[in-house]
């Protein structure tokens, strides 16, 4: 009889521009949240100090050499640098090498969208499926791709960035009238990227362009759910803009399922409406949803980091 191998625990952290979420994972499907603190996003030394305090404050729960897996905002290069991040403290640092030395333990690192994709493909809505694409619809737009339980990391760490590249539509037909969306400058240096219209801030931009009124995304969604005419038009425009690039992603990757994370994933009727449009645009015909809200849409970074840690600890 083969002995049952019990996985060793790993530490996991989800690092964003505002907070560090810190936890302990006895096994990939189980994450115990230990702490959440403000992220010192502008100073490397303060960031390292914050991580050291988190590790030492809870050391009674784990061994001194317990490894740490991190989910971080930004593009993670093969060298462990993080680019295009909203965390200035990361600039110019080799995170994996430097944190492994500073914390006296093995550190692994992955992009937050990749971690969300990994969580959903191995423990969430995409469990058991060969190809899962994760689409982040939060403040902006991001993505990740998992094939056979492994994240796909492309050249320079770039994979799944469907938010960058020109949007498919600038001319919209809504309720019998034509509307034009200008190509907005994007933080990546291009103009017209989906990232400028696809997330929550993009929804607000569309509303302002169509109606000349400022409103936050929660207000717009709330009015849409009550069938208010202006909000209905705004959401219809947003759905047109987002559904076509998302359909391209599904056609190109061959994904069985697109799992959505980020704040907009919490609006179930919105994701259902997006799914209906995407199914009309893809090459294959599916009676079942192909776009769904993730099981870990709000905690995917931490759960994905735990999965990453256990995989790396097992040599995968």
C-alpha angles and dihedrals in degrees: 000000000000116000117244110244112218112209117239114242122259131201117235134195133187109205120194135160093272109027146021114219112199129193149155123238118199088182135358095265094049127066122173111202109224105172149348122204138169114275115237090216099174104051127058095201092050090048092052090046091052092052091048091052092050092050095046096042092062101031092120087075098058147022122277092249098046106140124238125224117196133201109200137180113249140042112308113212124208088256092058097254119136119221134184090022129149087225110089091187090073094060114119096003131117095222100192095047097041097043092046087057097042096047097038093229139088112279126197124189138196138167114270094239090051089050091051090049091050092049093051095042094050105028107011144048094325097048111142095014118120098222125028126176118200119207119195114209103178129113084330137355130281140150150190138200129218123189120186092345096309128105114240111232113191133194110320089000094295117143133134096013093148090152092074122072128058118309114247098235133043095155114064132189109210128167091342095308132101122236132184127214115200119226104258122212112255129213088241090067098256129102126233099026117160087237088073093060108016104074133058093281088049091054088054091050091052091050091051093048094048099042108015089238129119117224134154120247095252091055092047092050092046092052090046091055088053089050095244106174099232093047091045090056092046094052092045089055092047091050091053092049095048102036098064098054089043090053089051089053091054094046093048099043098038088225117176090212141012111215117199126214135173131069097305090056087073090068100083097187090052093053090046090053090048090051092052092053094045091051089056091054105043125091097237124065118233127180088195128068116276095185116055138161112258125251087229098036091138101030101033095117095058095041092045091050089054091051090048091051094051091047093051092045088054091050096254 
